[in-house]
Amino acid sequence: MNVWYRREGDVITLVLHVQPGAKRTEVIGLHGDALKIRLAAPPIEGRANEALLRFIADSFNVPLRNVELKQGALSRHKIVLINSSTLEPESLLTSENLSQTK
């Protein structure tokens, strides 16, 4: 069982560990019970949260309005909801999406 995501009907819930201020935005892999994502955006005035939501929307091929930061606006540990995506969260863990430098 994957503890870093849950699908209930049309909604996917992701548990994320986010590292803002990185060189580039990328999926790193699993970090405990969360999916680790590095963000190039700095953690200033919500820029990292905005970049995260855009990255998730692009990754799941959904409009930005279908992605919601449910919990963790001021934390590295975040819960994000995605509505109406046909992609499975495991697709983020493919070799093309994972960072080459772990």
N, C-alpha and C positions, 0 to 999 in steps of 0.2 A: 504494500500500500504506500502510495506517495503522500507524505505528510506536507509537502510544500505546495500542494494545490488540491482543490476539490471542485468537482463539477456537479452542479445541481440544476438540472434542466438546461436552460439557456445561459446560466451564469457560471463563470469560472472564478474561483477565489484563489489568488496567489499569495503565498507567504514569501516575502522578499527580505533580503539583507542587502542594503544599498550602500555603496561607497561613492559619495560625491567627490568632485574635484580630481578625478582620474585623468590620465592622458587621453583616453577615448572611451566612448560608451560601448559596453560589451557585456555579454553574459559570461560569467566565469565558471559556474557550475554550482554544485550543492555546497551549502555552508550550514552544517547541522541540519535542522529541519526547515531550512529556507533555501530559496534560489538566490545566489549572489549575483548582483549586477553592479558593474562599475559605470559611473556616469561622468562625462566630461564636464557637465555643468557644476558650478560651485553651489554650496549650500547657503546661498544668500537670497533673501526676499522670495523664497519659493521657487527659484530657478531650477533647482535639482528636481523638485517634485514635478514641475511642468515637463522637464526633459524626460523624466521617468514615464509619465503618462503618455507622452508622444512616442517614446520608444516601444512601450507595450502595445499601443494602438497599431503602430507600424508592424510589429512582430506578429500580431494576431490578425492583421488585415481587417481591422474594424475602424470606424470613425472615432475620433478623439472623444466624442460625446458618449461613446459606449464604454469608456474606461473611467473608473472612479477610485480615488484614494479613500479607502474606507477607514483606515487607521494608520497612525504613525507619521503625521505631517511634520513633526519636529524630531523624528527618531530615524535611525538607520533601519530599524525593524518596521516593515510596512505591510499592510494588507491591501491588496488591490483587487477590485471586482471588474470583470470583463463580461459584457453582455453581447450575445448573438455572434460568437465566434465559432466557426466550424473547425478550426485548428485545435489540435491537442497540445496541451502544455509541454509534453515531452519533446515536441519539435524544437523547443528552445535549447535542448541538450544535445542536438546533433553536432557532429564534428565541425560542420561549417559555421555554426553559431558560437561554439565555445572558443574561448581565448586560447591561443597557442602558447601563451606564457602563464603557467599556473604557479 
